[in-house]
Amino acid sequence: MNTGATRTELPAPVGVGFAVLALASLAYGLVTGQLLLGLLVVAVVGLFVYLYFLLHRLVVAVEKIAHKL
């Protein structure tokens, strides 16, 4: 079993990817005149990123418990 330090934060590409997708969605919403749809897409993607973050924290917690056993 790996005894190295576990990573507790999300990888940086996740945040960068969300920011790029959010800006692209808002730009597309402004260009097409459907800003509400763009905001909805950003909100849904943000929700999935948050759920991914919670899942990541759960995995890290389980790994820490497993290392202590």
N, CA and C atoms as an extended XYZ file, in Angstrom:
207
Properties=species:S:1:pos:R:3:atomname:S:1:resname:S:1:resid:I:1 pbc="F F F"
N         0.834       -1.169        0.000 N   MET     1
C         0.000        0.000        0.000 CA  MET     1
C         0.885        1.240        0.000 C   MET     1
N         0.462        2.259       -0.726 N   ASN     2
C         1.235        3.489       -0.840 CA  ASN     2
C         1.182        4.249        0.485 C   ASN     2
N         2.336        4.582        1.013 N   THR     3
C         2.392        5.310        2.284 CA  THR     3
C         2.643        6.792        2.091 C   THR     3
N         2.615        7.282        0.835 N   GLY     4
C         2.834        8.701        0.572 CA  GLY     4
C         1.657        9.534        1.052 C   GLY     4
N         1.849       10.827        1.035 N   ALA     5
C         0.800       11.742        1.481 CA  ALA     5
C        -0.359       11.718        0.489 C   ALA     5
N        -1.556       11.710        1.020 N   THR     6
C        -2.719       11.744        0.152 CA  THR     6
C        -3.013       13.184       -0.244 C   THR     6
N        -3.545       13.347       -1.412 N   ARG     7
C        -3.843       14.664       -1.942 CA  ARG     7
C        -5.248       15.066       -1.498 C   ARG     7
N        -5.389       16.204       -0.834 N   THR     8
C        -6.691       16.603       -0.310 CA  THR     8
C        -7.410       17.624       -1.180 C   THR     8
N        -6.706       18.290       -2.068 N   GLU     9
C        -7.368       19.290       -2.897 CA  GLU     9
C        -7.673       18.696       -4.268 C   GLU     9
N        -8.581       19.354       -4.966 N   LEU    10
C        -8.909       18.909       -6.319 CA  LEU    10
C        -7.754       19.240       -7.254 C   LEU    10
N        -7.580       18.444       -8.290 N   PRO    11
C        -6.549       18.779       -9.276 CA  PRO    11
C        -6.855       20.129       -9.935 C   PRO    11
N        -5.827       20.872      -10.253 N   ALA    12
C        -5.988       22.205      -10.836 CA  ALA    12
C        -6.753       22.191      -12.166 C   ALA    12
N        -6.578       21.185      -13.035 N   PRO    13
C        -7.322       21.202      -14.303 CA  PRO    13
C        -8.845       21.184      -14.130 C   PRO    13
N        -9.340       20.701      -13.006 N   VAL    14
C       -10.788       20.689      -12.795 CA  VAL    14
C       -11.311       22.119      -12.683 C   VAL    14
N       -10.653       22.940      -11.899 N   GLY    15
C       -11.071       24.333      -11.758 CA  GLY    15
C       -10.906       25.121      -13.042 C   GLY    15
N        -9.801       24.904      -13.724 N   VAL    16
C        -9.555       25.601      -14.986 CA  VAL    16
C       -10.584       25.179      -16.028 C   VAL    16
N       -10.876       23.886      -16.079 N   GLY    17
C       -11.863       23.387      -17.034 CA  GLY    17
C       -13.239       23.970      -16.773 C   GLY    17
N       -13.611       24.062      -15.495 N   PHE    18
C       -14.906       24.652      -15.167 CA  PHE    18
C       -14.948       26.117      -15.567 C   PHE    18
N       -13.899       26.860      -15.296 N   ALA    19
C       -13.874       28.284      -15.644 CA  ALA    19
C       -13.978       28.487      -17.154 C   ALA    19
N       -13.255       27.684      -17.921 N   VAL    20
C       -13.296       27.800      -19.383 CA  VAL    20
C       -14.687       27.453      -19.892 C   VAL    20
N       -15.265       26.381      -19.371 N   LEU    21
C       -16.599       25.985      -19.800 CA  LEU    21
C       -17.644       27.027      -19.414 C   LEU    21
N       -17.504       27.605      -18.226 N   ALA    22
C       -18.453       28.635      -17.793 CA  ALA    22
C       -18.365       29.868      -18.687 C   ALA    22
N       -17.150       30.312      -18.996 N   LEU    23
C       -16.997       31.481      -19.863 CA  LEU    23
C       -17.486       31.204      -21.274 C   LEU    23
N       -17.203       30.001      -21.787 N   ALA    24
C       -17.678       29.647      -23.129 CA  ALA    24
C       -19.201       29.584      -23.167 C   ALA    24
N       -19.820       29.050      -22.132 N   SER    25
C       -21.280       28.969      -22.089 CA  SER    25
C       -21.909       30.354      -22.022 C   SER    25
N       -21.326       31.219      -21.196 N   LEU    26
C       -21.859       32.581      -21.105 CA  LEU    26
C       -21.665       33.352      -22.411 C   LEU    26
N       -20.520       33.176      -23.050 N   ALA    27
C       -20.283       33.841      -24.337 CA  ALA    27
C       -21.263       33.336      -25.391 C   ALA    27
N       -21.493       32.031      -25.414 N   TYR    28
C       -22.454       31.459      -26.363 CA  TYR    28
C       -23.860       31.978      -26.066 C   TYR    28
N       -24.208       32.097      -24.795 N   GLY    29
C       -25.513       32.625      -24.421 CA  GLY    29
C       -25.693       34.063      -24.862 C   GLY    29
N       -24.638       34.867      -24.742 N   LEU    30
C       -24.715       36.255      -25.184 CA  LEU    30
C       -24.821       36.356      -26.699 C   LEU    30
N       -24.082       35.526      -27.427 N   VAL    31
C       -24.091       35.565      -28.887 CA  VAL    31
C       -25.448       35.134      -29.433 C   VAL    31
N       -26.025       34.080      -28.851 N   THR    32
C       -27.291       33.564      -29.370 CA  THR    32
C       -28.502       34.248      -28.762 C   THR    32
N       -28.315       35.065      -27.749 N   GLY    33
C       -29.432       35.754      -27.133 CA  GLY    33
C       -30.178       34.906      -26.116 C   GLY    33
N       -29.615       33.780      -25.715 N   GLN    34
C       -30.252       32.893      -24.742 CA  GLN    34
C       -29.398       32.845      -23.483 C   GLN    34
N       -29.326       33.981      -22.825 N   LEU    35
C       -28.472       34.106      -21.652 CA  LEU    35
C       -28.949       33.205      -20.518 C   LEU    35
N       -30.265       33.052      -20.371 N   LEU    36
C       -30.793       32.216      -19.303 CA  LEU    36
C       -30.362       30.761      -19.485 C   LEU    36
N       -30.358       30.290      -20.714 N   LEU    37
C       -29.905       28.925      -20.979 CA  LEU    37
C       -28.420       28.787      -20.661 C   LEU    37
N       -27.628       29.799      -20.989 N   GLY    38
C       -26.203       29.773      -20.655 CA  GLY    38
C       -25.973       29.737      -19.162 C   GLY    38
N       -26.756       30.521      -18.424 N   LEU    39
C       -26.637       30.514      -16.967 CA  LEU    39
C       -27.060       29.171      -16.383 C   LEU    39
N       -28.076       28.561      -16.966 N   LEU    40
C       -28.515       27.245      -16.511 CA  LEU    40
C       -27.429       26.199      -16.729 C   LEU    40
N       -26.781       26.259      -17.866 N   VAL    41
C       -25.685       25.319      -18.148 CA  VAL    41
C       -24.552       25.516      -17.147 C   VAL    41
N       -24.211       26.759      -16.865 N   VAL    42
C       -23.146       27.040      -15.897 CA  VAL    42
C       -23.544       26.520      -14.516 C   VAL    42
N       -24.801       26.709      -14.126 N   ALA    43
C       -25.252       26.228      -12.824 CA  ALA    43
C       -25.202       24.702      -12.739 C   ALA    43
N       -25.617       24.018      -13.792 N   VAL    44
C       -25.600       22.549      -13.789 CA  VAL    44
C       -24.167       22.036      -13.750 C   VAL    44
N       -23.301       22.625      -14.540 N   VAL    45
C       -21.899       22.201      -14.530 CA  VAL    45
C       -21.272       22.489      -13.169 C   VAL    45
N       -21.590       23.628      -12.583 N   GLY    46
C       -21.098       23.941      -11.246 CA  GLY    46
C       -21.565       22.930      -10.216 C   GLY    46
N       -22.814       22.492      -10.341 N   LEU    47
C       -23.335       21.468       -9.437 CA  LEU    47
C       -22.557       20.166       -9.583 C   LEU    47
N       -22.255       19.779      -10.809 N   PHE    48
C       -21.489       18.551      -11.020 CA  PHE    48
C       -20.058       18.675      -10.495 C   PHE    48
N       -19.462       19.833      -10.641 N   VAL    49
C       -18.116       20.042      -10.097 CA  VAL    49
C       -18.147       19.956       -8.578 C   VAL    49
N       -19.186       20.515       -7.961 N   TYR    50
C       -19.318       20.439       -6.513 CA  TYR    50
C       -19.511       18.990       -6.055 C   TYR    50
N       -20.333       18.238       -6.775 N   LEU    51
C       -20.524       16.825       -6.426 CA  LEU    51
C       -19.229       16.035       -6.618 C   LEU    51
N       -18.464       16.369       -7.654 N   TYR    52
C       -17.170       15.730       -7.868 CA  TYR    52
C       -16.235       16.039       -6.698 C   TYR    52
N       -16.276       17.288       -6.218 N   PHE    53
C       -15.456       17.690       -5.089 CA  PHE    53
C       -15.828       16.891       -3.836 C   PHE    53
N       -17.130       16.732       -3.586 N   LEU    54
C       -17.570       15.956       -2.430 CA  LEU    54
C       -17.149       14.495       -2.547 C   LEU    54
N       -17.266       13.932       -3.744 N   LEU    55
C       -16.832       12.554       -3.953 CA  LEU    55
C       -15.329       12.426       -3.741 C   LEU    55
N       -14.588       13.406       -4.191 N   HIS    56
C       -13.134       13.401       -4.013 CA  HIS    56
C       -12.776       13.446       -2.527 C   HIS    56
N       -13.480       14.281       -1.762 N   ARG    57
C       -13.237       14.346       -0.314 CA  ARG    57
C       -13.560       13.020        0.362 C   ARG    57
N       -14.625       12.356       -0.091 N   LEU    58
C       -14.980       11.058        0.469 CA  LEU    58
C       -13.886       10.030        0.208 C   LEU    58
N       -13.364       10.029       -1.003 N   VAL    59
C       -12.304        9.081       -1.345 CA  VAL    59
C       -11.056        9.354       -0.512 C   VAL    59
N       -10.711       10.625       -0.340 N   VAL    60
C        -9.538       10.973        0.466 CA  VAL    60
C        -9.739       10.533        1.911 C   VAL    60
N       -10.938       10.738        2.449 N   ALA    61
C       -11.216       10.327        3.824 CA  ALA    61
C       -11.111        8.810        3.977 C   ALA    61
N       -11.642        8.070        3.020 N   VAL    62
C       -11.553        6.605        3.084 CA  VAL    62
C       -10.093        6.155        2.985 C   VAL    62
N        -9.314        6.816        2.141 N   GLU    63
C        -7.900        6.471        2.023 CA  GLU    63
C        -7.157        6.737        3.340 C   GLU    63
N        -7.467        7.852        3.984 N   LYS    64
C        -6.811        8.157        5.270 CA  LYS    64
C        -7.180        7.114        6.321 C   LYS    64
N        -8.441        6.701        6.352 N   ILE    65
C        -8.853        5.664        7.300 CA  ILE    65
C        -8.152        4.364        6.989 C   ILE    65
N        -8.022        4.035        5.715 N   ALA    66
C        -7.364        2.784        5.330 CA  ALA    66
C        -5.884        2.811        5.684 C   ALA    66
N        -5.239        3.984        5.572 N   HIS    67
C        -3.811        4.077        5.919 CA  HIS    67
C        -3.590        3.918        7.424 C   HIS    67
N        -4.580        4.322        8.228 N   LYS    68
C        -4.433        4.203        9.674 CA  LYS    68
C        -4.637        2.785       10.175 C   LYS    68
N        -5.285        1.949        9.378 N   LEU    69
C        -5.553        0.576        9.819 CA  LEU    69
C        -4.351       -0.306        9.650 C   LEU    69
